[in-house]
Amino acid sequence: MPAQRPLKAAVIGLGVGAHQAHALAAHADVELVWLCDLDNQKLAALGSELPLISRISTR
């Protein structure tokens, strides 16, 4: 049986989503690939904690 690929996930909105992003990033079967938020400061702060994740602001 072939190995399963990790589930790719994105978090949109980094209010409560910041906690979700940390949980997803720590999960072995999940690949967190994107973070998105309107607030560039929240995006930069969480991006520095999770540096290998792509980031985008919708502004």
Buried (B, 14 or more C-beta within 10 A) or exposed (E): EEEEEEEEBBBEBBEEBBEBBBEBBEEEEBBBBBBBBEEEEBBEEBBEEBEEBEBEEEE
